[in-house]
Amino acid sequence: MSIAESVIRTIEDKGAGAFVESYDPAEQNMIINMGPVHPSTHGVLRLVLELSGETVLDCRPVIGYLHTGIEKECEDQTWRGAVTAVTRMDYLAPFHNEQAYSLAVEKLLGLEVPPRGKYIRTLMSELGRLSSHLVWFGTSGLDMGAMSAMFYGFRERELFLDFYEMVTGLRMNHGFNIPGGVWQDLPEGWEEVCDSIVSIMPGRIDDYESLLTENPIWLERTKGVGIMSTEDAVRFGATGPIGRAAGLDWDLRRDMPYEVYGELSFDVPVASEGDVYARYQVRMAEMRESVKLVRQVMEKMPEGDYKNMDPKIMPPPRSEMNRSMEAVIHHFKLVTQGYTVPAGDAYAAVESPRGELGAYIVSDGGTAPYRCHVRDPSFINLQSLASMAKGGLVADLIAVIASVDPVMGGVDR
Amino acid sequence: MSRSAGRLDTTDEQIWVEPGEWAARALGLKERGWTLTDLAGLDTIGLQGRGAFEVVAQLLHPELKRRLMVHVPAPGEPPMVPSVADVWPVADFPEREAYDMFGIRFEGHPNLTRILMPDEWEGYPLRKSYGVGKVAIEFIPQPMMQIQSAGQSPKPHESDTDVDRLGQPEEEGIGDHEAAMRRAPFARAAGGETGDDAAPAPHLTPSPKGEARS
């Protein structure tokens, strides 16, 4: 029997109560299905809930509805081509996916990225954090009835997407950070556009705060809701803003610096309450820190190469190919078969807007990744959802999901 | 903690742990402050000097700010390793993923079921033996469609002969050569039009019209 037939049969047999999976009148508990197609599950997250009246007794995430086999796909690509696949995992943080993957491949290659390349990566990574948090701000506001939050969040996100298009050619899934540097140099006039964004943002973040921070309805919906203790955050491996909101003072950018974060000064916002409101505060403060970081990166942006010019890894510039046979040969080899990576395995992690995003890369010495595993923060963070939801109301669960900010493209990969 | 020499050359600190010792080692590592950040399966069939499967765990020591990569070989079929989900509860989902993708059984895992693939899925997609594009696609036989003239919508081929499951006529010599050519692009490429010495495909009995064309 096909799935469609079984669904139809269930509805015919049980009528309007088809979505209730079991009901025990003696205990007054029921197991109910939420999602995968539900406006507040942020994609295709399905939750099986055990309820007693309106109280959530247990909550089990059921995932895989967006599984597209990207890890398998990577094994069929060249080292350079797999960037195009990994960028589609966490689609709200494409720069961070590419960055983690590229760092791991560079580790295996022993490849150095020139300073300008590192600064460009950091710039895009921090802008990516801002634009990702704007989506979180908009959607979580919408989930809790503050519809204007969505309009403001997505209005500002458009500025970022326009800048990405200017720099990378694409609004999403850029494939911009590649092993050895970035795909191309920043275009002319990037400073003005970037400067206009970071000049606007602090005022806009003030606007958001004036909209929600002291809003009594918002406080009612978020304060003391979905509490996660520091112990639970450690046990379930929660990282990123939800870990920091629970008092877990850990940020890879500060504690295990990669790229140029060691040369920049910034604060890591931490809260101790562990509720939805604390996560809101942490993310808001993080947005302000990211604006500061972008400013610093703009000031310090060095001149020079934006990628490692090793001709065995990077195709030569077009101008060189007109006069050098050597360059033509390198170009031909890189286009037809790609480069090889010494056998071995490496793990590299970056701090994505949702937590530690790591790439575990194995090479057998060939021209394609032997294995490309990505530790996606949303996937790991979903495990702590049950600990936050237990004992709360169903309506609070909506607030909790919004505050975890899972991206199902990353969860299911 | 010694790094196994001569096996792999990277800058990551790596150790190899026998599967029988993994649960006890994990407990010892946890007591010394190591936390688990990630766990992945690995099909090592294509890597020299390794077994068939491995579980690779990424550990992090937040105070020392160090990482450690732990390789645990998973011998046998199905491959078996002890679960560390009771040591580090964060291992729950990653172990289920490794089971789902590689068929590695984690002994002692509280709920070892498929996590990303549907429950009734057969096979383990990230194994090297599970090739891309090797999943059979059902081909449903359909009646031949033929365009009679320009501007006319396609209609079923008027023929009393049956078509086989690829839509090819089972009888020889039906229709004109043109239609047969259209139905058999591979046969055409193989020698239908190449020259006199090329043998025509067996089911392409050329009609007079077809001969005139060649």
Interface residues (C-beta under 8 A of the other chain):
Chain A: I63 G64 H67 G69 E71 K72 E73 E75 D76 K107 L108 V234 R235 F236 G237 T239 W250 D255 M256 P342 A343 G344 D345 A346 Y347 A349 E356 G358 Y360 V362 D364 Y370 R371 H373 R375 F379 I380 L382 Q383 D412 R413
Chain B: L8 D9 T10 T11 D12 Q14 T35 L36 T37 D38 A40 L42 D43 G46 L47 V56 Q58 P62 K65 R67 M69 W88 P89 V90 D92 F93 P94 E97 M101 R114 I115 L116 M117 P118 P125 L126 V132
